[in-house]
Amino acid sequence: METKVTITILALSFALLGYSIFAGSSILQPIRNNDFSELEWFEISQIKDATYQPQKSIKEFEIHPSPILITFNPNTANFDELYALGIPKKVIYNIMKYRKKGGYFYKPDSFAKVYGLSKGLFDRLSPFIDIPKKNKIKTVKQKNYQRKEKAAPTDTILGKKSINFATVQELEQINGVSLKTAERIITNRQILGGFYSFEQIEQVVWGIAPQGLTEIKRLFSVNESEIQKELLTNELNFKKIIRLLDGDDSQKKKNKFYIFKKFVIQNSPFQSSDGLDASIILSESEKERLYKYYFLIDKTSEQSDNQLKK
């Protein structure tokens, strides 16, 4: 019994001795302010701050001790006004630098993009941002070229020359007639063998402007007698016949052409100069146009027959 009491007393003595040694060590001593410099204490307190950069000076992150939230314009507010709002000095430097380079905050969202401005601080300042509306000035680069105006032809220059003998150069001079349009006029005239009216030009020439057609009527003449007629034979000119048919549907006109060609093959050589009247596929206007460009009886053979009879 005495042995157990002695062991218990010894155990308690060792425990008390160990506690006094451990408690007296520097490990459990509280950290004193004098053990760290001011900058070290600042680094410790800002470890959890995502915007903290330890290599920067402490003054760059210094904020106003008692921020006052009032309405402000980030484009005109001075350093002291921004500092009083609780904006760190480093962020204010970035704002001033941006404005000095000609930058302008057109809306609050653009102010949120300032380098170093935290989202939390922007959310607090956002309701107090007041930016007057300002129209952005767009700079337009001026092209260094001069538009070449067409020399307007007059009656004295071109006279009342027939459109069936006009050149590309003469037509291209007219306001409202481009070079491409002038070339299309000449191409259609060559395929047809001439124009018989200005209305026909408007129908067969694609892309001609009303102004151009008006000027053509004023400066040129047109005469049906100038058309180069030819004998209607089995060898029909597809491009020419298509331009003499009614309508704008190319497929229908193509089908009509082949039906008409069959009619010509079956009835040629024609015995009468009005042999197209028998065609039921052609309209009256189409027959009239075809008669302007074709004759159905060979005039040379007719003249030779008359001479033999004499």
C-alpha positions in Angstrom: 0.0 0.0 0.0 2.8 2.4 0.9 4.6 1.5 -2.4 1.6 2.6 -4.5 1.3 5.9 -2.6 5.0 6.6 -3.2 4.7 5.8 -6.9 1.6 8.1 -7.2 3.4 11.0 -5.5 6.5 10.6 -7.8 4.3 10.6 -10.9 2.6 13.8 -9.8 5.9 15.4 -9.1 7.3 14.5 -12.5 4.1 15.8 -14.2 4.3 19.2 -12.3 8.0 19.5 -13.2 7.4 18.8 -16.9 4.5 21.3 -17.1 6.6 24.0 -15.5 9.4 23.4 -18.0 7.1 23.4 -21.0 5.1 26.4 -19.9 8.3 28.4 -19.4 9.5 27.8 -22.9 9.3 30.4 -25.7 6.9 28.3 -27.8 3.9 29.1 -25.7 4.9 32.8 -25.1 2.4 35.2 -26.8 3.7 37.1 -29.9 4.6 40.6 -29.0 4.2 43.5 -31.4 7.8 44.5 -30.9 8.9 41.2 -32.4 7.8 42.3 -36.0 8.2 45.3 -38.0 5.2 47.4 -39.3 5.6 46.0 -42.8 5.7 42.4 -41.5 2.5 42.9 -39.5 0.9 44.4 -42.7 1.9 41.3 -44.7 0.5 38.9 -42.1 -2.8 40.8 -41.9 -3.2 40.8 -45.8 -2.3 37.2 -46.5 -5.9 36.3 -47.3 -6.4 39.4 -49.4 -6.3 38.4 -53.1 -5.3 41.9 -54.2 -2.2 42.0 -51.9 1.2 42.2 -53.6 4.0 41.9 -51.0 6.6 43.4 -53.3 4.6 46.7 -53.3 5.0 49.4 -50.7 2.4 49.6 -48.0 1.5 53.2 -48.9 0.2 52.0 -52.3 -2.6 50.0 -50.6 -3.4 52.7 -48.1 -7.1 53.7 -48.0 -9.0 56.5 -46.3 -9.6 55.7 -42.6 -13.3 56.6 -42.9 -14.6 56.4 -46.5 -17.5 58.7 -47.5 -19.7 57.3 -50.3 -21.1 60.2 -52.4 -22.0 60.7 -56.0 -18.9 61.1 -58.2 -17.8 61.1 -61.8 -14.7 59.0 -62.4 -13.7 61.1 -65.3 -13.5 64.4 -63.4 -12.9 63.4 -59.7 -9.5 64.5 -58.3 -7.2 62.4 -56.2 -8.5 63.5 -52.8 -12.1 62.9 -53.9 -11.3 59.4 -55.0 -9.3 58.7 -51.9 -12.2 59.9 -49.7 -14.4 57.2 -51.4 -12.1 54.5 -50.0 -10.3 53.8 -53.2 -6.6 52.7 -52.6 -3.9 55.1 -53.7 -2.5 52.5 -56.1 -5.8 52.2 -57.9 -6.2 56.0 -58.0 -2.8 56.2 -59.7 -4.1 53.8 -62.4 -7.2 55.9 -62.9 -5.2 59.1 -63.3 -2.8 57.4 -65.7 -5.7 56.2 -67.8 -7.3 59.6 -67.9 -4.0 61.3 -68.7 -3.6 59.1 -71.8 -7.0 60.3 -73.1 -9.1 57.5 -71.7 -12.7 58.1 -70.8 -15.2 56.0 -68.8 -18.4 56.0 -70.8 -20.3 53.8 -68.4 -19.9 52.3 -64.9 -18.9 48.9 -66.4 -15.9 50.5 -68.0 -14.8 51.9 -64.6 -15.0 48.3 -63.2 -12.1 47.4 -65.5 -9.6 49.6 -63.7 -6.5 47.6 -62.8 -6.5 46.8 -59.0 -10.1 47.8 -58.3 -11.6 44.8 -56.5 -15.1 43.6 -57.3 -16.3 44.2 -53.8 -15.2 47.9 -53.8 -16.7 48.4 -57.2 -20.1 47.0 -56.0 -20.0 49.5 -53.2 -19.2 52.4 -55.4 -21.4 51.5 -58.4 -24.6 53.1 -57.1 -22.8 56.4 -56.6 -21.1 56.6 -60.1 -22.6 59.4 -62.2 -21.3 59.7 -65.7 -22.9 62.2 -68.1 -23.8 61.0 -71.5 -21.1 61.7 -74.1 -21.2 60.8 -77.7 -18.1 58.9 -79.0 -16.3 60.8 -81.6 -15.7 58.6 -84.7 -12.8 59.5 -86.9 -13.4 58.8 -90.5 -10.4 58.4 -92.8 -10.7 60.5 -95.9 -9.9 58.7 -99.1 -7.6 60.6 -101.3 -9.4 60.2 -104.6 -11.5 62.3 -106.9 -14.6 61.0 -108.5 -14.4 61.2 -112.2 -17.5 62.9 -113.6 -18.8 61.9 -117.0 -18.8 64.6 -119.6 -22.4 65.0 -120.5 -22.8 64.7 -124.2 -24.9 67.2 -126.1 -26.9 67.1 -129.2 -24.3 69.1 -131.0 -21.6 66.6 -130.1 -23.4 63.4 -130.9 -26.2 64.8 -133.0 -29.3 62.7 -133.6 -27.2 59.7 -134.5 -29.0 56.4 -134.8 -28.7 54.1 -131.8 -28.1 51.3 -134.3 -24.8 52.9 -135.2 -23.7 54.2 -131.8 -20.4 53.0 -130.3 -19.6 51.8 -126.8 -17.5 55.0 -126.1 -20.5 57.2 -127.1 -23.0 55.3 -124.9 -20.6 55.1 -121.9 -20.4 58.9 -121.8 -24.1 59.2 -121.0 -25.1 59.6 -117.3 -26.9 56.5 -116.1 -25.2 54.2 -118.6 -22.2 52.3 -117.3 -19.5 50.7 -119.4 -21.1 47.2 -118.8 -24.5 48.5 -119.8 -23.1 50.1 -123.0 -21.5 46.8 -123.9 -24.8 45.0 -123.3 -26.6 47.4 -125.7 -24.1 46.8 -128.4 -24.1 43.0 -127.9 -27.9 42.8 -128.1 -27.9 45.0 -131.2 -25.5 42.7 -132.9 -27.5 39.6 -132.1 -30.7 41.1 -133.3 -29.5 43.0 -136.2 -30.6 46.4 -134.9 -33.3 48.0 -132.7 -36.7 49.1 -134.0 -37.7 51.2 -130.8 -36.4 52.5 -127.5 -39.0 50.4 -125.7 -37.3 47.3 -127.2 -34.0 48.4 -125.8 -35.5 48.6 -122.3 -37.0 45.1 -122.7 -34.0 43.2 -124.0 -31.1 45.1 -122.3 -30.7 44.1 -118.6 -29.6 46.7 -116.1 -30.3 49.9 -118.0 -31.3 52.7 -115.6 -34.3 54.9 -116.3 -32.1 58.0 -116.4 -29.8 56.4 -118.9 -32.8 55.4 -121.2 -34.1 58.9 -121.0 -30.8 60.3 -122.1 -30.5 57.8 -124.9 -33.9 58.9 -126.2 -32.8 62.5 -126.1 -29.5 62.1 -127.8 -30.2 59.3 -130.3 -32.7 58.3 -132.9 -34.0 54.9 -133.9 -35.3 53.7 -137.3 -36.9 50.4 -138.0 -35.6 50.5 -141.6 -32.1 50.1 -140.3 -32.7 46.5 -139.1 -30.8 43.9 -141.1 -33.5 41.4 -142.1 -32.7 37.8 -143.1 -34.4 34.8 -144.6 -36.2 32.6 -142.1 -34.8 29.1 -142.5 -34.5 25.9 -140.6 -31.2 27.1 -139.0 -32.7 29.4 -136.5 -30.6 31.7 -134.3 -31.5 30.7 -130.8 -30.3 33.9 -129.1 -32.0 36.1 -131.6 -35.4 34.3 -131.4 -35.4 34.2 -127.6 -35.1 38.0 -127.6 -38.1 38.3 -129.8 -40.4 36.2 -127.6 -42.7 37.5 -124.9 -42.2 37.0 -121.2 -39.4 36.7 -118.7 -39.5 33.0 -117.9 -36.4 31.6 -119.7 -37.6 28.0 -119.5 -41.0 28.8 -121.1 -39.3 30.8 -123.8 -36.9 28.0 -124.5 -39.7 25.5 -124.9 -41.6 27.8 -127.2 -38.4 28.2 -129.3 -38.2 24.5 -130.0 -41.9 24.2 -130.8 -41.5 27.2 -133.2 -38.5 25.6 -134.8 -40.5 22.4 -135.5 -43.1 24.6 -137.1 -40.5 26.3 -139.4 -39.1 22.9 -140.4 -42.5 21.6 -141.3 -43.5 24.7 -143.3 -40.3 25.9 -145.0 -39.7 27.0 -147.6 -42.7 29.3 -147.0 -44.9 30.1 -150.0 -46.3 33.3 -148.6 -44.7 36.3 -146.9 -47.3 36.0 -144.1 -46.7 32.3 -143.4 -46.2 32.9 -139.7 -49.9 33.6 -139.3 -50.5 29.9 -139.4 -48.5 29.4 -136.1 -50.7 28.8 -133.1 -47.8 28.9 -130.6 -46.8 32.5 -131.3 -48.7 35.5 -130.0 -49.7 38.4 -132.3 -47.0 40.6 -130.8 -44.3 37.9 -131.3 -45.4 37.4 -135.0 -45.1 41.2 -135.5 -41.6 41.3 -134.1 -40.5 38.3 -136.2 -41.8 40.0 -139.4 -39.5 43.0 -138.6 -36.4 40.8 -138.6 -37.2 38.0 -141.1 -38.7 37.7 -144.6 -40.2 34.3 -145.4 -39.6 34.3 -149.2 -36.2 34.6 -150.8 -36.3 38.0 -152.6 -33.4 37.2 -154.9 -35.0 34.1 -156.3 -38.3 35.9 -156.6 -36.6 38.7 -158.6 -34.9 36.2 -160.9 -38.2 34.4 -161.6 -39.7 37.7 -162.5 -36.9 38.5 -164.9 -37.3 35.0 -166.6 -41.0 35.7 -167.0 -40.2 38.9 -168.7 
